[in-house]
Amino acid sequence: MRSNGFSRREAMGLGAAAVLSACMSTGRSGGGYRAPDVAPRAVPNAGWDAWVAGFKGRAVSRGISSGTVEAAFRGAGFLPEVIEKDRNQTEFTRTLEDYLNIAASDERVSLGRQKYAQYGGVLSAIESRYGVEGNVVAAVWGLESFFGTRRGNVPVISALSTLAYEGRRGEFFEGQLVAALKILQAGDVSPQGMTGSWAGAMGHTQFIPTSYLAFAVDFTGDGRRDIWGEDPTDALASTAAYLAKSGWTHGLPWGMEVTVPAGFNAGLLGRGKGKSAAEWQGLGVRSASGQSLAGGSIIAGGNGGGAPYFLLTQNFATILRYNNAQNYAIGVGHLSDRLLGRGAVQASFGPDASGMTKADRQELQRRLTAKGFDTEGSDGVIGAKTRAAISAYEASVGLPVTGEPTLELLRRLR
């Protein structure tokens, strides 16, 4: 969530535009749901103790009551695992094909359609108030916490104070810590109930504290803006409020897959090179699904450029205000379409950097599993399990251990 010049991704220090959400962390061949992590344990740290003692005075001077401060830090502690994650983030990129395979995996779409039906009335009411379509709000929910199944179990006060004390981005995280204390002071949640990611993103749709203060709403009318509990209503409404205040236009699609004619001028591609629907129509651009074109920019999403092509509207730019990563915003848009029953991307993404198509990667995973090197799925996304399986196979047959998928390796497995 963007607030005070920072996005939630920037707060986490994740710079690559195609970095996957925590809910996409892979325990499988590529992506999808995995079991929640064990909450980190606090350890004694004299330096953190001294920092907290000094911070308490600064917090009171910024309008936090001493009672709130003392209650917040009662039971809080230094979390070395948070520092480890902050310092050892593996920054990597995924192709748009891989990202969409994860963002709109069969598992995520299936659960999402169940949740969309279950909360259809709530989402309709939220749409009526804020003018943001329910399927779009639900798609953000799906990407941020796998529809509430991975909301985070790290004590936020401990995490933020640890990161503020550590100092690498101390000023930013101290600001988030003060904001968290303001949330506690307002009575929206207890210190024990304020849990989230290791970097302080909270609840069903992963608000950082400053974004919560700016956009969270009490849609249920119970006097609390509860984004942490089992009921996602306030979190979903808060997400809609954020998008609405960021310029969402009701009735305008986020974008769509399109086809372009042979000989299409590639110089017309790219964000910032927008044209009206009529202009694109005149240039031979067509919607891949047959829906009406909208005005916007067209980008090439293929692994080597080229098809598939996506036309992106102003609402796409609004999703970027929530998370400024192109693949994320396309993932939200595409998942929102899938929740309505629409189909997957129609055009082929083409071979990846190693020359493998999705079908090749899926065959590789199936053949590795058949030989006893389980990739735990064959979605065509090369994740940690697939790389481990490749490495184990390579070692078993005396090959140099690389963990890299290649056409040569596939031929050897056939």
Backbone torsions as a table, in degrees:
resi	resn	phi	psi	omega
1	MET	NA	134.9	-179.4
2	ARG	-87.6	134.5	176.9
3	SER	-161.2	136.4	178.3
4	ASN	53.9	37.1	175.8
5	GLY	86.5	-3.6	-179.0
6	PHE	-118.0	142.1	169.6
7	SER	-95.3	166.9	177.9
8	ARG	-62.8	-35.4	177.8
9	ARG	-64.4	-41.1	178.8
10	GLU	-65.6	-35.9	177.3
11	ALA	-60.5	-35.9	179.5
12	MET	-81.2	-14.3	-178.4
13	GLY	81.2	21.5	-179.0
14	LEU	-96.3	105.9	-171.7
15	GLY	-88.6	-27.0	-174.7
16	ALA	-71.8	135.1	-174.8
17	ALA	-65.2	-23.6	-176.2
18	ALA	-104.2	17.0	177.6
19	VAL	-63.2	137.0	-177.7
20	LEU	-82.3	151.3	176.1
21	SER	-65.1	159.8	177.9
22	ALA	-58.0	-32.6	179.7
23	CYS	-69.3	-10.6	178.0
24	MET	-98.0	3.3	-178.9
25	SER	-53.3	138.1	-169.3
26	THR	-101.1	131.4	167.8
27	GLY	-119.1	11.0	-175.2
28	ARG	-125.4	-162.6	-179.0
29	SER	-60.5	-41.0	-178.4
30	GLY	-137.0	-61.4	-176.2
31	GLY	-157.1	-174.2	179.8
32	GLY	116.4	-171.6	-175.6
33	TYR	-70.8	142.3	169.1
34	ARG	-137.0	163.3	-176.1
35	ALA	-64.0	148.3	-179.8
36	PRO	-59.8	147.6	176.8
37	ASP	-72.6	158.3	172.3
38	VAL	-74.0	134.3	-178.9
39	ALA	-62.1	139.4	180.0
40	PRO	-67.6	152.2	-179.6
41	ARG	-103.6	139.5	177.2
42	ALA	-75.8	148.0	177.5
43	VAL	-129.2	154.0	178.4
44	PRO	-61.8	139.2	177.9
45	ASN	-154.9	109.5	-175.7
46	ALA	-64.4	-35.0	179.3
47	GLY	-64.6	-42.7	177.2
48	TRP	-63.6	-42.3	178.4
49	ASP	-56.5	-45.1	-179.3
50	ALA	-66.6	-39.1	179.5
51	TRP	-63.9	-44.2	-179.9
52	VAL	-61.6	-41.2	-179.9
53	ALA	-59.2	-41.0	177.6
54	GLY	-72.3	-37.3	-178.4
55	PHE	-65.6	-35.1	-176.9
56	LYS	-56.6	-40.8	178.1
57	GLY	-65.5	-39.5	179.1
58	ARG	-66.1	-37.4	179.6
59	ALA	-65.1	-43.7	178.7
60	VAL	-62.0	-39.1	179.6
61	SER	-67.0	-16.4	179.8
62	ARG	-102.6	18.6	170.6
63	GLY	97.3	8.0	178.2
64	ILE	-92.2	131.8	-179.8
65	SER	-69.0	150.6	179.5
66	SER	-63.3	-32.9	178.3
67	GLY	-64.1	-41.1	177.8
68	THR	-64.3	-44.1	-179.0
69	VAL	-61.3	-47.4	-178.1
70	GLU	-64.7	-41.3	179.2
71	ALA	-65.4	-37.5	-178.6
72	ALA	-64.9	-39.4	-175.1
73	PHE	-92.4	-2.4	176.1
74	ARG	-70.8	110.7	-177.7
75	GLY	93.8	-6.8	177.2
76	ALA	-77.0	162.8	-179.4
77	GLY	-164.9	174.3	-179.6
78	PHE	-78.0	130.5	-176.7
79	LEU	-114.4	95.6	-178.7
80	PRO	-61.7	-28.8	179.6
81	GLU	-64.2	-30.8	177.7
82	VAL	-66.3	-43.3	177.6
83	ILE	-62.7	-42.2	179.9
84	GLU	-60.6	-43.7	179.8
85	LYS	-67.5	-37.3	-179.8
86	ASP	-66.8	-35.9	-175.4
87	ARG	-88.9	-17.9	-173.5
88	ASN	-123.6	39.6	176.5
89	GLN	-72.9	127.2	175.8
90	THR	-83.7	107.3	-178.4
91	GLU	-86.7	119.1	-177.6
92	PHE	-143.3	160.9	177.4
93	THR	-116.4	151.7	172.7
94	ARG	-120.9	148.9	173.3
95	THR	-64.2	159.3	175.9
96	LEU	-60.5	-35.7	177.7
97	GLU	-58.4	-49.8	178.8
98	ASP	-61.8	-43.0	-177.5
99	TYR	-59.9	-45.2	-179.2
100	LEU	-70.6	-31.7	175.1
101	ASN	-61.2	-31.4	179.3
102	ILE	-87.0	-47.8	-177.5
103	ALA	-62.3	-32.6	179.7
104	ALA	-123.3	43.9	175.8
105	SER	-63.4	160.9	178.4
106	ASP	-56.2	-40.9	-178.4
107	GLU	-65.0	-43.8	-178.1
108	ARG	-69.3	-41.4	179.7
109	VAL	-65.4	-42.1	-179.8
110	SER	-62.2	-49.5	178.6
111	LEU	-64.1	-39.6	-178.7
112	GLY	-62.2	-40.6	178.5
113	ARG	-66.3	-35.1	175.8
114	GLN	-63.6	-46.8	-178.6
115	LYS	-67.6	-37.1	179.5
116	TYR	-63.7	-38.9	176.3
117	ALA	-70.4	-42.0	-178.0
118	GLN	-61.9	-40.8	-176.4
119	TYR	-106.3	22.8	-178.4
120	GLY	-57.0	-43.3	179.6
121	GLY	-64.1	-43.0	178.9
122	VAL	-63.2	-46.6	-178.3
123	LEU	-65.3	-35.2	176.9
124	SER	-65.3	-41.4	178.2
125	ALA	-66.0	-39.2	177.7
126	ILE	-64.4	-42.2	178.0
127	GLU	-61.4	-40.7	180.0
128	SER	-62.6	-37.3	-177.8
129	ARG	-80.5	-41.2	-171.4
130	TYR	-108.4	-11.0	177.3
131	GLY	74.2	23.6	176.7
132	VAL	-115.5	124.8	-175.7
133	GLU	-57.5	140.1	-176.6
134	GLY	-61.7	-35.4	-179.8
135	ASN	-67.9	-28.7	177.3
136	VAL	-72.0	-44.9	176.9
137	VAL	-60.2	-43.8	179.8
138	ALA	-64.2	-34.4	179.2
139	ALA	-66.9	-39.2	174.6
140	VAL	-60.5	-44.7	177.0
141	TRP	-56.4	-43.7	-178.5
142	GLY	-64.8	-40.2	-179.5
143	LEU	-76.7	-34.7	-174.3
144	GLU	-78.4	-35.8	-176.7
145	SER	-143.7	23.0	-177.1
146	PHE	49.1	51.4	178.5
147	PHE	58.1	44.5	173.4
148	GLY	86.4	-0.4	-177.6
149	THR	-83.3	-13.3	179.0
150	ARG	-136.0	69.8	-176.6
151	ARG	-83.6	-13.5	-178.9
152	GLY	99.2	138.3	-177.6
153	ASN	-125.2	19.5	-179.7
154	VAL	-88.9	129.3	176.7
155	PRO	-60.5	119.3	-171.1
156	VAL	-66.0	-41.7	-179.9
157	ILE	-61.8	-42.3	178.0
158	SER	-64.6	-44.3	-177.7
159	ALA	-64.2	-49.5	-176.5
160	LEU	-67.9	-38.4	178.7
161	SER	-68.3	-36.1	176.2
162	THR	-62.4	-46.6	-179.0
163	LEU	-68.3	-37.4	177.6
164	ALA	-67.2	-41.1	178.0
165	TYR	-65.7	-40.5	-176.8
166	GLU	-60.5	-35.0	166.3
167	GLY	96.5	-12.2	-176.5
168	ARG	-62.0	-39.7	172.4
169	ARG	-133.8	50.1	-171.0
170	GLY	-58.3	-43.1	-177.0
171	GLU	-63.5	-43.3	179.8
172	PHE	-62.2	-49.8	-175.8
173	PHE	-71.5	-27.9	173.6
174	GLU	-65.8	-37.9	175.9
175	GLY	-62.4	-39.6	177.0
176	GLN	-67.2	-35.5	179.5
177	LEU	-66.3	-43.3	176.5
178	VAL	-60.8	-42.3	177.9
179	ALA	-61.7	-39.5	178.1
180	ALA	-62.8	-38.9	178.0
181	LEU	-65.8	-35.4	176.7
182	LYS	-64.0	-36.8	177.1
183	ILE	-63.6	-44.5	178.4
184	LEU	-63.6	-41.0	-178.4
185	GLN	-64.0	-31.3	178.6
186	ALA	-74.5	-12.6	177.4
187	GLY	83.4	15.7	-178.6
188	ASP	-72.7	-24.8	-177.0
189	VAL	-159.1	157.5	176.2
190	SER	-87.7	161.1	176.0
191	PRO	-56.4	-37.3	-179.4
192	GLN	-70.4	-31.3	-179.0
193	GLY	-84.4	-10.7	-178.8
194	MET	-85.1	87.9	179.0
195	THR	-121.2	162.5	-179.3
196	GLY	-174.7	-150.3	179.2
197	SER	-79.9	172.4	-179.8
198	TRP	-63.5	-20.8	-179.6
199	ALA	-103.0	10.0	173.2
200	GLY	91.9	10.2	174.4
201	ALA	-80.8	134.5	-164.9
202	MET	-125.0	146.8	165.3
203	GLY	81.0	-170.4	-174.4
204	HIS	-60.0	-34.2	-178.0
205	THR	-121.4	18.6	165.1
206	GLN	56.7	65.0	174.0
207	PHE	-85.2	135.4	165.2
208	ILE	-79.0	159.2	-172.0
209	PRO	-56.0	-42.2	-179.1
210	THR	-65.3	-35.4	177.0
211	SER	-68.5	-37.5	176.1
212	TYR	-57.9	-49.6	-178.5
213	LEU	-60.2	-34.1	-176.5
214	ALA	-80.4	-32.2	-167.7
215	PHE	-129.1	-16.0	-174.8
216	ALA	-65.9	143.4	-178.3
217	VAL	-131.4	156.2	175.2
218	ASP	-99.1	84.4	-176.4
219	PHE	-75.8	-29.4	-178.4
220	THR	-77.1	-18.6	178.7
221	GLY	76.5	22.9	-179.7
222	ASP	-94.1	7.1	178.1
223	GLY	90.2	-1.1	179.4
224	ARG	-132.0	143.0	173.9
225	ARG	-94.0	87.2	-169.9
226	ASP	-98.5	103.2	177.3
227	ILE	-101.0	-0.7	-172.7
228	TRP	-98.8	-29.6	-170.6
229	GLY	-73.8	-178.8	-178.9
230	GLU	-66.2	-34.2	178.4
231	ASP	-76.6	118.1	-176.2
232	PRO	-85.4	3.5	-168.7
233	THR	-55.5	-52.1	-178.2
234	ASP	-63.3	-37.3	179.2
235	ALA	-65.5	-42.7	179.7
236	LEU	-65.5	-42.8	178.5
237	ALA	-65.5	-37.4	179.1
238	SER	-65.0	-37.7	176.9
239	THR	-65.2	-42.6	176.9
240	ALA	-62.8	-40.4	178.4
241	ALA	-61.9	-41.0	178.7
242	TYR	-61.9	-49.4	-178.3
243	LEU	-64.9	-39.4	179.3
244	ALA	-62.1	-45.9	-179.2
245	LYS	-70.1	-17.5	179.0
246	SER	-91.3	1.2	172.8
247	GLY	109.1	18.3	-178.8
248	TRP	-63.1	137.0	177.1
249	THR	-108.2	116.2	-179.2
250	HIS	-65.2	136.7	178.1
251	GLY	89.8	-11.8	178.1
252	LEU	-93.1	126.2	178.3
253	PRO	-65.7	156.0	175.0
254	TRP	-65.9	-27.8	-174.5
255	GLY	160.0	-167.1	-179.4
256	MET	-170.4	156.2	170.6
257	GLU	-74.8	137.2	179.5
258	VAL	-130.9	163.4	171.4
259	THR	-112.2	148.9	178.2
260	VAL	-120.9	152.1	-177.2
261	PRO	-74.9	161.9	175.1
262	ALA	-58.3	139.4	179.7
263	GLY	78.9	11.8	179.9
264	PHE	-58.0	136.6	-178.0
265	ASN	-70.4	108.4	-178.3
266	ALA	-63.6	-19.5	178.0
267	GLY	-67.6	-13.3	177.7
268	LEU	-84.6	-9.0	-176.9
269	LEU	-83.1	149.7	173.2
270	GLY	124.2	144.2	176.2
271	ARG	-61.8	140.6	-177.2
272	GLY	94.1	-4.0	179.0
273	LYS	-112.7	49.8	-173.1
274	GLY	-74.1	154.6	174.4
275	LYS	-140.5	164.3	177.4
276	SER	-73.7	164.4	177.8
277	ALA	-58.7	-41.5	-178.9
278	ALA	-64.5	-39.1	179.0
279	GLU	-64.7	-43.8	177.9
280	TRP	-64.1	-41.0	179.0
281	GLN	-58.6	-43.3	180.0
282	GLY	-65.9	-24.3	178.6
283	LEU	-88.8	4.1	176.5
284	GLY	90.6	8.7	177.9
285	VAL	-76.7	138.0	179.3
286	ARG	-135.0	150.4	173.8
287	SER	-70.6	135.2	179.9
288	ALA	-67.9	-25.7	-177.6
289	SER	-100.6	-3.1	179.4
290	GLY	90.7	-0.4	179.2
291	GLN	-75.7	166.3	-178.9
292	SER	-68.2	139.6	176.8
293	LEU	-67.8	156.6	172.7
294	ALA	-124.4	166.4	174.7
295	GLY	-76.6	149.6	179.1
296	GLY	158.9	-165.3	180.0
297	SER	-105.9	154.7	178.2
298	ILE	-115.8	133.7	175.1
299	ILE	-121.3	156.6	173.9
300	ALA	-96.0	129.1	-176.2
301	GLY	-107.2	-0.1	-176.0
302	GLY	-66.0	158.0	-177.0
303	ASN	-61.8	-30.1	176.5
304	GLY	-116.8	27.3	-169.8
305	GLY	85.6	170.8	-178.8
306	GLY	82.4	-161.8	-173.6
307	ALA	-60.6	151.3	-0.9
308	PRO	-76.6	157.6	178.7
309	TYR	-110.7	144.3	-180.0
310	PHE	-127.5	130.3	172.3
311	LEU	-92.4	125.1	-173.6
312	LEU	-115.1	127.7	-176.5
313	THR	-96.8	-174.8	177.3
314	GLN	-64.6	-29.6	177.1
315	ASN	-66.0	-28.8	173.3
316	PHE	-60.8	-42.8	177.9
317	ALA	-62.1	-32.2	177.5
318	THR	-67.9	-39.7	176.0
319	ILE	-61.3	-35.8	178.1
320	LEU	-63.2	-24.6	175.8
321	ARG	-67.9	-26.1	177.7
322	TYR	-78.4	-39.4	177.9
323	ASN	-154.8	112.7	-170.8
324	ASN	-82.3	62.7	176.5
325	ALA	-136.9	123.2	-173.6
326	GLN	-58.3	-46.5	-178.7
327	ASN	-62.8	-38.3	177.9
328	TYR	-59.9	-47.7	-176.8
329	ALA	-65.2	-39.6	175.4
330	ILE	-65.3	-38.4	178.1
331	GLY	-60.6	-43.9	176.6
332	VAL	-60.7	-47.5	-178.7
333	GLY	-61.8	-46.8	-178.6
334	HIS	-65.5	-43.1	178.0
335	LEU	-62.7	-37.8	178.8
336	SER	-62.2	-35.2	175.4
337	ASP	-68.5	-42.9	-178.2
338	ARG	-63.9	-32.3	178.6
339	LEU	-65.4	-22.9	177.3
340	LEU	-88.4	1.2	178.9
341	GLY	95.7	4.8	178.9
342	ARG	-76.1	164.4	-171.7
343	GLY	-86.2	177.6	178.4
344	ALA	-74.2	174.2	176.6
345	VAL	-58.7	134.3	-173.3
346	GLN	-84.6	-41.4	-176.0
347	ALA	-79.3	153.3	175.9
348	SER	-76.5	142.3	177.2
349	PHE	-80.1	-11.7	-179.2
350	GLY	80.3	177.7	-178.6
351	PRO	-69.6	151.1	178.6
352	ASP	-83.3	-170.2	-175.8
353	ALA	-62.7	-23.8	178.7
354	SER	-93.9	6.1	178.0
355	GLY	84.7	9.8	-177.0
356	MET	-100.8	137.0	172.3
357	THR	-85.5	172.2	176.4
358	LYS	-59.7	-40.5	179.0
359	ALA	-61.5	-38.4	177.5
360	ASP	-63.1	-45.5	-177.9
361	ARG	-65.9	-38.1	177.2
362	GLN	-65.7	-40.9	177.5
363	GLU	-63.5	-40.8	177.6
364	LEU	-58.0	-46.0	-179.8
365	GLN	-63.8	-41.8	-179.7
366	ARG	-65.0	-42.3	-177.5
367	ARG	-71.0	-35.9	175.6
368	LEU	-62.5	-46.0	-179.9
369	THR	-62.2	-40.7	179.9
370	ALA	-63.4	-28.0	179.8
371	LYS	-90.1	6.1	176.2
372	GLY	97.0	9.8	179.1
373	PHE	-113.9	86.3	-166.2
374	ASP	-71.2	123.0	174.9
375	THR	-92.7	-3.0	179.2
376	GLU	57.4	43.8	177.2
377	GLY	136.6	163.5	179.3
378	SER	-137.9	61.0	-178.4
379	ASP	-88.2	-4.3	-179.8
380	GLY	83.6	0.1	176.9
381	VAL	-97.4	124.0	-177.2
382	ILE	-86.6	101.1	179.7
383	GLY	-112.8	-164.8	-174.0
384	ALA	-61.4	-40.7	-178.0
385	LYS	-66.9	-40.4	178.8
386	THR	-66.5	-42.3	179.7
387	ARG	-64.4	-38.1	177.3
388	ALA	-65.6	-39.7	178.7
389	ALA	-65.4	-41.2	177.3
390	ILE	-61.4	-46.1	-179.3
391	SER	-60.5	-43.5	-179.4
392	ALA	-64.8	-41.2	177.8
393	TYR	-64.1	-46.5	-179.6
394	GLU	-57.1	-44.0	179.7
395	ALA	-64.9	-36.0	-176.0
396	SER	-69.1	-25.6	-178.2
397	VAL	-109.6	10.4	175.0
398	GLY	79.3	19.3	176.3
399	LEU	-87.3	156.3	172.2
400	PRO	-58.0	134.7	-176.1
401	VAL	-84.2	111.5	-179.4
402	THR	-117.9	-31.3	-175.0
403	GLY	72.1	11.2	-176.2
404	GLU	-100.5	134.4	176.0
405	PRO	-77.2	132.6	178.2
406	THR	-142.7	159.4	175.9
407	LEU	-64.9	-34.5	178.2
408	GLU	-62.4	-41.8	178.4
409	LEU	-64.4	-41.6	178.3
410	LEU	-60.9	-44.2	178.9
411	ARG	-61.1	-37.1	-179.5
412	ARG	-66.9	-33.3	-178.7
413	LEU	-77.4	-17.4	-176.6
414	ARG	-74.6	NA	NA
